[in-house]
Amino acid sequence: MEQNLGRRNNKYLAAGLVMTLLVAGVALLGVFWTPYGTTVMSASEKFHGPSLRHLFGTDNFGRDIFSRVMKGAGATILISGLVVSVSGAMGILAGAVTGYFGGILDEVMMRITDAVNGFPSVLLGLVIISVLGPGRQNVVISLVIVFTPSFIRIVRSEFIRLRDADYISRARMMGVGRLRILFVHILPNTMSTFWASVMIGFNNAILAESGMSFLGIGVQPPDATLGNMLSDAQGYLTRAPWYALAPGLTMVWIVLGFSLLGEGLRRTQT
């Protein structure tokens, strides 16, 4: 029974790793090289279908869609990675302190997170980016504000669960310092839950960033992201369906890959 469970876990992890490493590798390559310039236009090559010359076809300006997907996937992954990294780090610090010590600081922090979580996350992100203005930096700032409370709550709940465990009580009796208890004894035992939430948060950040760019208040043209490519393609769905399929399927691939990776990590801990 345990061996069968292990095989299933390995399948989830293997599939997730292959999918995420593949798209991450293509996106990383796009930082240094693309088959064509992502802003190079050609009136004679508008709306060419997929071919050996243009793997994903060309768009309404004659730009190579495969090259733009490489750049766009990289931008989307980079923004989402920054959002999750900053939000996760802030969530660990705030959640560890409030979960372990409690008291008035915990009450204040929970009221703040309740206030932020009281709004639909996508709507709150749109409001913040509308105030700050479009652009990569402001997208990151707005999404960090939106996602940090969820990480705080996850880490806090794990610290509350573990702070009175027997091994923590023994560590206190032996005179172990509070910082060591927090970050050496308790924090490593929260990581399985935390990493699963990171994968979910990464997917949510990808969808949120893409939604902002789709609406025109995220990353601005001519810079490519998967979201603004989908926005540009919506007027040509019948004439050039490959225009929307390429960024759309890439986004599905990324989200599915990280979902499988998160599920595999979660099952290895059960």
N, C-alpha and C positions, 0 to 999 in steps of 0.2 A: 504493500500500500504506500509506504513512504518512498520506495523507489519510483513507483509510478508518478507520485506527486512531484518528485524531483525532476523527472523527465519533462513533465508539463511545464514546470518552472523554467527549465533550461530552454524549452521551446519559446516561451514568452520572451525571455531575456535575449535569446539568440536572434529572434526575429526583430525585436526592438532595436538591438544593437546594430544589426545589419542595416536596417532602414535609416536609423539616425546617423550612423557613421557615413553612409553613402551620400545622404543629402548634405551633411556637414562638410564632407570632402569636396563635393561639387561647389558648394557655397564658398568654401575657403579658396578653391581654385579661382573662382570668379573675382576674388579680391585682387589677384595678380594678373589674370589672363581671361579673356573671353574670345570666342571665335570672331566676333565683330564688335565694334564699338557700340555701346548701349545707346548712344545718342546719334549715331550715324544714320541719316535718312537717305532714302533712294526712291524717287518718284516712280521709277521703272519697275520696282520690286514690291509695290504695295499689294498686300493680301495674297501673297504667294503661299500655297499650301505647304505642309510638311514635306521635306525632300532631303536628299543627302546634302544639299547645299545649305538648307535651313531646316534643321531637325524638327523644330516646332513651328515652322512657317514664319511669315512676317506680318507686321501689323499695318495699320492705316497710314503710317509714315514710311513704310518700307524697312523698319528696324527689325533686326533679327530677334525673335521672341526667345529663343533658347539663351542667347547672351543676356537678355534682360531678366529672364527667370533666374539665371545664375547670380546676377547682381541683386535681384529682388529678394531671393531666398536668403542671401547673406545678410542683407539689411534687416529683414524681418527677424532672423535668428539672433542677430547681434542685439537689436533693441530688446527683444524678449529676454535674452540672456542677461542683459544689464538690469532689466526690471526685476527679474527673479533673484538675481544675486544681491542687489541692494535691499529689496524687500525681505529676502530671507535672512540677511545679516541683521537687519534692524529687528526682524521678528524674533531671532534667536536672543539678541541682547535684551530686548524689552520683555519678551515672554519668560526668559530665565529669571530675571530680577523680580518681576511681578508674581510669577508662579511660586517662587521659592520663599520670598519674604512676605507677600500679601500686604495687608494693611491699607493705609490711605492711598499709597501709590498704586496699588492694584485696583482699587475702586475708581480712581481717576482715569487710569489707562483703559479700564473696561468701559467706562462711560464714553470715552473718546471713540473706541472701536465700535461701540454700539451705534454711536451717531453716524460714523462713516458707513457701517454696514446697513444702516437704515435706508440707504439709497441704493437702487439697482446699480451694480458696479459699472456697467457699460454707460449708463446715463450719467453717473457721477464723473466718469472719465471724460465724457464728451463735454460736460459743463466746465471742468477744469481746463481742458485743452482749448475750449472756446475763449476762456478768460486769458490764458497764457499766450495763445496764438499758435499757429501750426509750426511744425519743425521737429526734427529728431529729438533734440534735447527736451523740449516741452512734452513730447509724447512720453518719454521716459519718466519725467517728473510726475506727470498726471497718473500714470499707471502705477508708479511706486506708491503714491498716496492711496490708490485704490486697493492694492494687493497687500500692503504691509499688515493691516489689521487681521487678515485671515491667518497669516503666519504667526502673529503674536498669539492669537487664541490657541492655535495648534500646539505651539511650544509651551505656552503657559499651562495648558491642560496636562501635558506630559510631565512637567515639573511638579505640579500639584499631586499627580499620581505617585511620583517617585520620591518626593521630599521626605516622607516619613517611613520609607522602606527600611528594613532591618540593617542593610549594609550602610545606609546613610547615617542611621542613628549610631552605629558603631564607629563610623568615621568621625562624627562629632565628638564622641566620648574619647577618642584618641587624640583630639585636639587639631584635627585637620582644618585648615583655613576655609573660609566660606567660598572664596574664588575657586579653590581647588575642588571643593565639593560640587560647585556649580558646573564647572567646565571640564573636569576630569572624571568625576564619579557619576554625575547625572546626565550631562549632555550627550555622551556617546550612546547612552541607552535610549535616547529619544530619536536617534537618527533614522531608524527604519521607518517610523511614521513620518518624520520630516521629509525624507527623500521622496516618499510616495506623494506627499503634498507638493513637493517641488515640481514633479513631473506634471501634475494637474495644473499647477500655477503656470508652468511654461506654456502649456497648450492654451490656457485661458489668455495669457499675455499675447500669444501669436494671433488669436482670434480678435482680441481687443485692438491691437495695433493695426491689423488688417482692416478692421471695421472703420477705424479712424481715417486711415489712408483712403479707403473706398469712398468715404463721405467727403474727402477733400480737405480734412483738417489735421491730417497726420503729416507724413513725409511728402514733400511737394515735388512735382515734376520739375526738371527732367529726371531726377533721381527715381530709380525704380524700386518699388516694393510689391509684394504679391497683391496687396490691397488696392493700390492705385492702378495696377495693371488690370485687375478685374473691373475696376470702375471704367477705365478707358474702353474695355472690350464690350461692355454691356450694350452699346449701340450697334454692334456688328455680330450679334449672336447667330443670325441666319446666314449672313454673307460670309463670315469667317469664324466658324465655331471653334477652331483651334486656338484662336486668340484668347478666349476665356478658359478653354479646357487646360491649357498648359499651366498657368498660375494656379487655377483651381485645384487641379489634381496634385500639384506640388504641395499646396497647403494641406490637402487631405493626407498626403504621404507623411508629411512632417508630424501632424497631429496624431496620426495612427501609430507612427513609430514611437513617439514619446509615451503614448498611452500603453502600448505593449511593454515598453521598458518599465514604466511605473507599475504595471500589473505584475510583471515578473519579479520586480524588487519586493513588492508587497507579499507575493506568495512565498518567496524564499524565507520570509520572517514568520510564516504561519505554520 
